[in-house]
Amino acid sequence: MVDQPEFVRHQLELANYLRDPDHRPSPSDIEPRRLAIYRDLIFNNVESLLAGNFPVTRNILGEEAWRAIIRDFFIRHRATTPLFLELAQEFLEYLQDEREETPRDPPFLLELCHYEWVELAVHTSDEKTNADGADPNGDLLHGCPIVSPLAWNLSYRFPVHRISPDFQPSEPDPEPIHLVVYRNRQDGIEFLEINAVTQRLLQLLQENPDWTGLRVMTRISEELQHPRPKQVITAGNQLLDDLRDRNIILGARRLDT
């Protein structure tokens, strides 16, 4: 093994201490007072940033449990990006892949954090909502509806959009919770709770951008084995209009373009 230069060993010693000051020795050549200032500054900056990214999670866990998780994040995780805006995603990866659950964890912890991260990701996304060839007033039934890239179609076991310090379910809902988290025309973040049919509609539109609204609704009526397909198509046309009003659907592209 090649010996590391002294300055590298010194940096690693400092970094290991800053990550885990309770179990790693502090560098002997740095004044303890200065070291404590730097140690607390780094931790508090990251803790404050993540508290802003996950405010509901922070409030539910309380200060002691929250700070313990952040310290464990410091110890276990090795971030792959220097960008503050991407730190929330690093934290989510730590929760998913590295953190060991404790009996004090609420059962919805990971799903709630994912939901809060989605809100941040949609808000900061640089995706554009001016889809090429999409007429905002186009025919959604006979044209090809375009789903906004800033509308995320999600499913959870817990009603994460309603969780708060006053509402903390101990068991998942009997049926999955389907949500669309999206950015509106004023760059605000909104959510819409949808049923399984609406989720399937959005899924088919996203997977088949060359399908007309009529074709999608026909497929759904077949999957439902509905005895009156025309009713499904009529209801689906109204649903498409509502999704366009919310800016979840941007408009329609003509079939021949």
BAZANU-483249 format. One record per residue: x, y, z of N, C-alpha, C, O in turn. Coordinates in steps of 0.2 Angstrom, whole numbers, padded with zeros to 4 digits, always signed. Layout:
<recs>
XYZXYZXYZXYZ...
</recs>
This chain:
<recs>
+0004-0006+0000+0000+0000+0000+0004+0006+0000+0009+0007+0004+0003+0011-0004+0007+0017-0005+0005+0022+0001+0000+0023+0003+0011+0024+0004+0010+0029+0010+0007+0035+0007+0008+0038+0002+0002+0038+0011-0001+0044+0010+0003+0050+0012+0006+0049+0017+0003+0055+0008+0007+0061+0010+0004+0063+0017-0002+0062+0019+0008+0067+0021+0007+0069+0027+0000+0073+0027-0004+0073+0032+0000+0078+0022-0006+0083+0022-0012+0079+0021-0017+0081+0023-0012+0073+0017-0018+0070+0016-0020+0066+0022-0026+0066+0024-0015+0063+0026-0017+0060+0032-0020+0065+0037-0024+0063+0041-0017+0071+0037-0020+0076+0041-0027+0078+0040-0031+0079+0044-0028+0079+0033-0035+0080+0031-0040+0075+0033-0046+0076+0035-0038+0069+0032-0042+0063+0034-0044+0063+0041-0049+0061+0043-0039+0064+0045-0040+0064+0052-0045+0070+0054-0049+0069+0058-0044+0076+0051-0049+0081+0053-0056+0079+0050-0061+0080+0054-0056+0076+0044-0063+0075+0042-0066+0069+0046-0072+0070+0047-0063+0064+0048-0065+0059+0052-0068+0062+0059-0073+0060+0061-0064+0066+0062-0066+0070+0068-0073+0074+0067-0077+0073+0071-0073+0078+0062-0079+0082+0060-0085+0078+0059-0090+0080+0061-0084+0072+0056-0090+0067+0055-0092+0064+0061-0098+0064+0062-0088+0062+0066-0089+0058+0071-0085+0061+0077-0081+0057+0080-0087+0067+0080-0082+0069+0085-0083+0065+0092-0078+0066+0096-0088+0062+0093-0088+0058+0099-0084+0051+0099-0083+0049+0105-0082+0049+0093-0078+0043+0093-0072+0043+0089-0068+0038+0089-0070+0049+0087-0064+0050+0083-0059+0055+0086-0062+0060+0089-0053+0054+0087-0049+0058+0090-0048+0065+0086-0048+0065+0080-0047+0070+0090-0047+0077+0087-0039+0078+0085-0035+0076+0088-0038+0082+0079-0031+0083+0077-0028+0087+0083-0030+0092+0086-0022+0085+0085-0018+0088+0091-0015+0095+0089-0014+0098+0094-0015+0096+0083-0011+0103+0081-0016+0108+0080-0014+0114+0077-0023+0107+0082-0027+0113+0081-0030+0115+0087-0032+0110+0091-0030+0121+0089-0033+0123+0095-0040+0121+0096-0044+0122+0092-0042+0118+0102-0048+0115+0103-0054+0120+0102-0059+0118+0100-0053+0126+0104-0058+0131+0103-0060+0132+0096-0065+0133+0094-0055+0133+0092-0056+0134+0085-0059+0128+0082-0063+0128+0077-0056+0122+0084-0059+0116+0081-0067+0115+0083-0070+0113+0078-0068+0117+0089-0076+0116+0091-0080+0121+0086-0085+0119+0085-0077+0127+0085-0081+0132+0081-0082+0129+0074-0088+0129+0071-0077+0126+0071-0077+0123+0064-0082+0117+0064-0086+0116+0060-0081+0113+0069-0085+0107+0070-0093+0109+0070-0097+0106+0067-0095+0113+0074-0102+0115+0075-0104+0119+0069-0110+0118+0067-0100+0123+0066-0102+0127+0060-0104+0122+0055-0109+0123+0051-0100+0117+0053-0102+0112+0048-0108+0108+0049-0112+0108+0045-0108+0106+0055-0114+0102+0057-0121+0106+0057-0126+0104+0054-0120+0112+0060-0126+0116+0060-0129+0119+0053-0135+0119+0052-0124+0120+0049-0126+0122+0042-0129+0117+0038-0135+0118+0035-0127+0110+0039-0130+0105+0035-0137+0103+0038-0142+0102+0035-0137+0103+0045-0143+0102+0049-0149+0107+0047-0154+0105+0046-0147+0113+0047-0151+0119+0045-0154+0118+0038-0160+0119+0037-0150+0116+0033-0152+0115+0026-0157+0110+0026-0162+0110+0022-0155+0104+0029-0159+0098+0028-0166+0099+0032-0171+0097+0030-0166+0103+0037-0172+0105+0041-0177+0109+0036-0183+0108+0037-0174+0113+0032-0178+0117+0027-0180+0113+0022-0186+0114+0019-0177+0107+0020-0179+0103+0015-0184+0098+0017-0189+0096+0013-0184+0096+0024-0188+0091+0027-0192+0094+0033-0191+0091+0038-0196+0099+0032-0198+0103+0038-0203+0098+0042-0203+0098+0048-0208+0095+0039-0213+0091+0042-0209+0085+0046-0211+0083+0052-0204+0082+0043-0201+0076+0046-0197+0079+0052-0197+0076+0057-0194+0085+0051-0190+0088+0057-0195+0089+0063-0193+0088+0069-0201+0092+0062-0206+0093+0067-0208+0087+0070-0209+0087+0076-0210+0082+0066-0212+0076+0069-0207+0072+0074-0209+0070+0079-0201+0072+0071-0196+0068+0075-0194+0072+0081-0192+0068+0086-0194+0078+0081-0191+0082+0087-0184+0083+0086-0180+0080+0083-0181+0088+0090-0174+0090+0089-0169+0085+0091-0165+0084+0087-0170+0081+0096-0165+0076+0098-0165+0070+0093-0159+0069+0091-0170+0067+0091-0170+0062+0086-0168+0065+0079-0164+0061+0076-0170+0071+0077-0168+0073+0071-0160+0074+0070-0157+0072+0066-0158+0077+0076-0150+0079+0076-0146+0072+0076-0141+0072+0073-0149+0067+0079-0146+0060+0079-0146+0057+0072-0141+0054+0070-0151+0058+0068-0151+0056+0061-0146+0060+0057-0142+0057+0053-0146+0066+0058-0141+0070+0054-0134+0068+0056-0130+0068+0052-0132+0067+0062-0126+0065+0064-0124+0058+0061-0119+0057+0059-0129+0053+0061-0128+0047+0058-0127+0048+0050-0123+0044+0047-0130+0052+0047-0129+0054+0040-0122+0056+0039-0119+0054+0034-0120+0060+0043-0113+0063+0043-0108+0057+0043-0103+0056+0039-0109+0052+0048-0105+0047+0049-0105+0042+0043-0099+0039+0041-0111+0040+0041-0111+0034+0036-0111+0036+0029-0108+0032+0025-0113+0042+0027-0114+0043+0020-0108+0047+0017-0105+0051+0020-0107+0045+0011-0102+0049+0007-0105+0052+0001-0106+0049-0004-0106+0058+0001-0109+0062-0004-0105+0062-0010-0099+0062-0010-0109+0062-0016-0106+0062-0022-0106+0069-0026-0104+0069-0032-0109+0074-0023-0110+0080-0026-0108+0086-0021-0110+0085-0015-0105+0091-0023-0104+0097-0019-0110+0102-0019-0109+0107-0015-0115+0101-0022-0121+0105-0023-0126+0105-0017-0128+0100-0016-0127+0111-0014-0131+0111-0009-0138+0108-0011-0142+0105-0007-0141+0110-0017-0147+0109-0019-0148+0101-0020-0154+0099-0020-0143+0097-0020-0143+0090-0021-0142+0086-0015-0142+0080-0015-0141+0090-0009-0140+0087-0003-0146+0083+0000-0145+0078+0003-0152+0086-0002-0158+0082+0000-0158+0075-0003-0161+0071+0000-0157+0075-0009-0157+0068-0012-0152+0064-0009-0153+0058-0009-0146+0066-0007-0141+0062-0004-0144+0060+0003-0142+0054+0004-0147+0064+0006-0150+0062+0012-0155+0056+0011-0156+0052+0015-0159+0057+0006-0164+0052+0005-0161+0045+0003-0163+0040+0005-0155+0045-0001-0152+0039-0002-0149+0036+0004-0149+0030+0005-0147+0040+0009-0144+0038+0015-0150+0034+0019-0149+0029+0021-0156+0037+0019-0162+0034+0022-0164+0027+0019-0165+0023+0023-0163+0027+0013-0165+0021+0009-0160+0016+0009-0162+0010+0010-0154+0017+0009-0149+0012+0008-0144+0011+0014-0141+0006+0014-0143+0016+0018-0138+0015+0023-0140+0015+0031-0137+0012+0035-0146+0019+0032-0148+0020+0039-0151+0013+0042-0155+0010+0038-0150+0012+0048-0153+0006+0051-0159+0009+0055-0158+0014+0059-0165+0006+0054-0171+0009+0057-0170+0007+0065-0167+0003+0067-0174+0012+0068-0174+0011+0076-0181+0010+0078-0186+0012+0074-0183+0008+0084-0190+0007+0086-0193+0014+0086-0200+0014+0086-0190+0019+0087-0193+0026+0088-0195+0029+0081-0199+0033+0081-0193+0026+0075-0195+0028+0069-0202+0028+0067-0205+0022+0068-0205+0033+0065-0212+0032+0063-0212+0028+0057-0208+0028+0053-0217+0023+0056-0217+0019+0050-0218+0022+0043-0216+0019+0038-0219+0028+0043-0220+0032+0037-0214+0036+0035-0214+0040+0031-0209+0036+0039-0203+0040+0039-0200+0041+0032-0199+0046+0029-0199+0035+0029-0195+0035+0022-0200+0038+0017-0198+0042+0013-0206+0036+0017-0211+0039+0012-0212+0046+0013-0213+0050+0008-0213+0049+0019-0213+0056+0020-0207+0060+0018-0208+0065+0015-0201+0057+0019-0195+0061+0017-0195+0061+0009-0193+0066+0006-0197+0055+0006-0198+0055-0001-0202+0060-0004-0201+0064-0009-0208+0061-0001-0213+0066-0003-0210+0073-0002-0211+0077-0007-0207+0074+0003-0204+0081+0004-0199+0082-0001-0198+0088-0003-0195+0077-0002-0190+0078-0007-0193+0079-0014-0190+0083-0018-0198+0076-0016-0201+0077-0022-0203+0084-0023-0202+0087-0028-0206+0087-0018-0208+0094-0018-0202+0099-0020-0203+0103-0024-0197+0097-0016-0191+0101-0018-0188+0100-0025-0186+0105-0028-0188+0094-0027-0186+0092-0034-0190+0095-0039-0187+0098-0044-0196+0095-0038-0201+0098-0043-0200+0106-0043-0200+0109-0049-0199+0109-0038-0198+0116-0037-0192+0118-0040-0192+0124-0043-0186+0114-0040-0180+0117-0042-0178+0114-0049-0173+0115-0052-0183+0110-0052-0181+0107-0058-0181+0112-0064-0184+0117-0064-0176+0111-0068-0175+0116-0074-0179+0113-0080-0178+0116-0086-0183+0108-0080-0187+0106-0085-0192+0111-0088-0194+0116-0084-0193+0111-0094-0197+0117-0097-0204+0114-0098-0205+0108-0099-0209+0119-0098-0216+0117-0099-0219+0119-0106-0225+0119-0107-0214+0121-0110-0217+0123-0117-0215+0117-0122-0210+0118-0126-0219+0112-0121-0217+0106-0125-0218+0107-0133-0223+0111-0135-0213+0105-0137-0213+0106-0144-0219+0103-0147-0221+0098-0146-0223+0107-0151-0228+0105-0155-0235+0104-0151-0240+0102-0153-0235+0106-0144-0241+0106-0140-0245+0112-0141-0242+0117-0139-0251+0111-0143-0256+0117-0143-0259+0117-0136-0263+0112-0135-0258+0122-0132-0262+0123-0126-0269+0122-0126-0272+0120-0121-0272+0124-0132-0279+0124-0133-0281+0118-0137-0287+0118-0140-0277+0113-0139-0278+0108-0143-0283+0103-0141-0285+0103-0135-0285+0099-0146-0291+0094-0144-0287+0088-0140-0283+0084-0143-0289+0087-0134-0286+0082-0130-0289+0075-0131-0285+0070-0130-0294+0075-0135-0297+0068-0136-0294+0065-0143-0293+0059-0143-0294+0069-0148-0292+0067-0154-0285+0069-0156-0282+0067-0161-0282+0073-0152-0275+0074-0152-0271+0070-0147-0274+0066-0143-0264+0071-0146-0260+0068-0142-0259+0072-0135-0254+0076-0136-0262+0071-0130-0261+0075-0124-0253+0074-0121-0250+0069-0121-0251+0080-0119-0244+0080-0117-0244+0082-0109-0246+0087-0107-0241+0077-0106-0241+0078-0098-0235+0082-0097-0229+0081-0099-0235+0087-0092-0230+0091-0090-0224+0087-0087-0226+0082-0083-0218+0088-0089-0212+0085-0085-0212+0087-0078-0208+0084-0074-0216+0092-0076-0216+0095-0069-0222+0092-0065-0224+0095-0060-0225+0087-0068-0230+0083-0064-0228+0076-0063-0227+0072-0068-0227+0075-0057-0224+0068-0055-0230+0064-0052-0233+0066-0048-0230+0058-0055-0236+0053-0054-0233+0048-0049-0229+0044-0050-0236+0048-0042-0233+0044-0037-0238+0040-0033-0244+0041-0034-0236+0035-0030-0240+0031-0026-0236+0030-0019-0230+0029-0019-0240+0030-0014-0238+0029-0007-0242+0024-0003-0248+0023-0005-0239+0021+0002-0244+0017+0007-0247+0021+0012-0252+0020+0014-0244+0027+0014-0246+0031+0019-0249+0038+0015-0246+0040+0010-0254+0041+0018-0256+0048+0016-0251+0053+0017-0252+0057+0022-0245+0053+0014-0240+0058+0016-0242+0065+0015-0239+0069+0019-0246+0067+0011-0248+0074+0010-0252+0076+0016-0253+0082+0016-0255+0072+0020-0259+0074+0026-0255+0073+0033-0257+0075+0038-0249+0070+0033-0245+0069+0039-0243+0075+0042-0241+0080+0038-0244+0076+0048-0242+0082+0052-0240+0080+0059-0242+0074+0061-0238+0084+0064-0237+0083+0071-0244+0080+0074-0244+0077+0079-0250+0083+0071-0256+0081+0074-0259+0075+0070-0264+0072+0073-0256+0072+0065-0259+0066+0061-0253+0062+0059-0249+0063+0055-0252+0056+0063-0247+0052+0062-0249+0045+0062-0250+0041+0067-0252+0042+0056-0254+0036+0056-0249+0030+0058-0243+0031+0056-0252+0025+0061-0247+0020+0063-0247+0014+0058-0243+0010+0059-0252+0014+0054-0253+0008+0049-0254+0011+0042-0257+0017+0042-0252+0008+0037-0253+0011+0030-0261+0010+0028-0264+0006+0032-0263+0014+0024-0270+0014+0021-0271+0007+0018-0266+0004+0015-0277+0005+0018-0279-0002+0015-0277-0002+0007-0275-0007+0004-0278+0004+0004-0276+0005-0003-0271+0010-0004-0270+0014+0000-0267+0009-0009-0262+0014-0011-0265+0021-0012-0270+0022-0014-0261+0026-0009-0262+0033-0010-0259+0036-0017-0253+0035-0017-0263+0038-0021-0260+0040-0028-0260+0048-0028-0265+0051-0026-0254+0051-0029-0254+0058-0029-0250+0061-0036-0246+0057-0039-0252+0067-0038-0248+0070-0043-0245+0076-0039-0249+0081-0037-0239+0077-0039-0236+0083-0037-0233+0087-0043-0230+0084-0047-0235+0093-0043-0234+0097-0049-0232+0104-0048-0234+0107-0043-0229+0108-0053-0228+0115-0052-0233+0118-0057-0234+0117-0063-0236+0123-0054-0241+0127-0058-0238+0133-0061-0232+0134-0061-0242+0137-0065-0240+0142-0069-0237+0148-0065-0233+0152-0068-0238+0148-0059-0235+0153-0055-0229+0150-0051-0226+0154-0046-0226+0145-0053-0221+0141-0050-0222+0139-0043-0217+0138-0039-0228+0139-0041-0230+0136-0034-0230+0128-0035-0232+0125-0040-0229+0125-0029-0230+0117-0029-0236+0115-0026-0238+0118-0021-0240+0111-0030-0246+0109-0028-0247+0101-0028-0242+0098-0032-0252+0098-0025-0253+0091-0026-0260+0090-0027-0264+0094-0025-0261+0084-0030-0268+0082-0032-0269+0075-0030-0265+0071-0033-0273+0073-0026-0274+0066-0024-0279+0063-0030-0284+0066-0031-0277+0058-0033-0281+0055-0038-0282+0048-0037-0280+0044-0032-0287+0045-0041-0289+0038-0040-0284+0034-0045-0280+0036-0049-0285+0027-0045-0281+0023-0049-0282+0024-0056-0278+0023-0060-0288+0025-0058-0290+0026-0065-0286+0032-0068-0283+0032-0074-0286+0038-0064-0282+0044-0066-0275+0043-0067-0271+0045-0071-0273+0039-0062-0265+0037-0062-0264+0033-0068-0259+0034-0071-0268+0028-0070-0267+0024-0076-0267+0029-0082-0263+0027-0087-0272+0033-0082-0272+0038-0088-0266+0042-0089-0263+0042-0094-0263+0045-0084-0257+0048-0084-0251+0044-0086-0246+0045-0090-0251+0038-0083-0246+0033-0085-0246+0031-0092-0240+0031-0095-0252+0030-0095-0252+0028-0102-0250+0034-0106-0247+0033-0111-0252+0040-0104-0250+0046-0108-0242+0047-0108-0239+0049-0113-0239+0046-0102-0232+0047-0102-0228+0041-0106-0223+0042-0109-0231+0035-0106-0227+0030-0109-0229+0029-0116-0225+0026-0120-0234+0033-0119-0236+0032-0126-0238+0039-0128-0243+0041-0129-0233+0044-0129-0234+0051-0131-0237+0051-0138-0240+0057-0139-0237+0046-0142-0241+0047-0148-0248+0044-0148-0251+0043-0154-0250+0042-0143-0257+0040-0142-0262+0046-0141-0260+0051-0138-0268+0046-0144-0273+0051-0143-0276+0050-0137-0276+0044-0134-0280+0055-0134-0284+0054-0128-0289+0049-0129-0290+0045-0124-0292+0048-0135-0297+0043-0136-0294+0036-0136-0297+0032-0133-0288+0035-0139-0285+0029-0138-0284+0027-0131-0285+0021-0129-0281+0032-0127-0280+0030-0120-0286+0028-0116-0286+0023-0113-0291+0032-0117-0298+0031-0114-0301+0024-0116-0304+0020-0112-0300+0023-0123-0302+0016-0125-0299+0010-0122-0302+0005-0120-0292+0011-0121-0288+0006-0118-0290+0005-0110-0291-0001-0108-0292+0011-0107-0294+0010-0100-0300+0007-0099-0302+0003-0095-0305+0008-0104-0312+0005-0104-0311-0002-0105-0315-0006-0102-0306-0004-0109-0305-0011-0110-0302-0015-0104-0304-0020-0102-0298-0011-0101-0294-0014-0095-0300-0015-0089-0299-0019-0085-0304-0010-0089-0309-0010-0084-0315-0015-0085-0319-0017-0081-0315-0017-0092-0321-0021-0094-0327-0018-0093-0332-0021-0091-0327-0011-0094-0333-0007-0093-0339-0009-0098-0337-0009-0104-0345-0009-0096-0350-0011-0101-0352-0005-0105-0355-0007-0110-0350+0001-0103-0352+0006-0108-0346+0011-0109-0345+0016-0106-0342+0009-0114-0336+0012-0115-0337+0020-0117-0333+0024-0115-0342+0022-0120-0343+0029-0121-0344+0033-0115-0342+0039-0115-0346+0030-0110-0346+0034-0103-0339+0035-0101-0338+0040-0098-0335+0030-0101-0328+0031-0099-0325+0036-0103-0321+0040-0101-0326+0036-0110-0323+0041-0114-0325+0048-0113-0322+0053-0113-0332+0049-0111-0335+0056-0110-0332+0058-0103-0330+0064-0103-0332+0054-0098-0329+0056-0092-0321+0057-0092-0319+0062-0089-0318+0053-0097-0311+0054-0098-0309+0061-0101-0304+0064-0100-0314+0063-0106-0313+0069-0109-0313+0075-0104-0309+0080-0104-0318+0075-0099-0319+0080-0094-0312+0080-0089-0310+0085-0087-0310+0074-0088-0304+0073-0084-0298+0076-0087-0294+0080-0084-0297+0075-0094-0292+0078-0097-0292+0086-0097-0287+0089-0096-0298+0088-0098-0299+0096-0097-0297+0098-0090-0293+0103-0090-0299+0095-0085-0297+0097-0078-0290+0096-0077-0287+0101-0074-0286+0091-0080-0279+0091-0079-0275+0096-0083-0270+0099-0081-0278+0098-0088-0275+0104-0092-0276+0110-0088-0272+0114-0088-0282+0111-0085-0283+0117-0081-0278+0118-0075-0276+0124-0073-0276+0112-0073-0271+0112-0067-0264+0113-0070-0259+0113-0066-0263+0112-0076-0256+0113-0079-0252+0106-0078-0246+0106-0078-0256+0101-0077-0253+0094-0077-0252+0091-0084-0248+0088-0085-0257+0093-0088-0257+0092-0095-0256+0099-0098-0259+0103-0097-0251+0099-0103-0249+0105-0106-0253+0107-0112-0254+0113-0113-0256+0102-0115-0260+0104-0121-0260+0097-0125-0259+0092-0123-0261+0098-0132-0261+0092-0136-0257+0093-0142-0257+0099-0145-0254+0088-0145-0251+0088-0151-0255+0085-0156-0258+0079-0155-0255+0087-0162-0259+0084-0167-0256+0077-0169-0250+0077-0169-0260+0073-0171-0258+0066-0172-0253+0066-0178-0249+0061-0178-0254+0070-0183-0249+0070-0189-0243+0074-0188-0240+0075-0193-0242+0077-0182-0236+0081-0182-0230+0077-0178-0225+0080-0177
</recs>
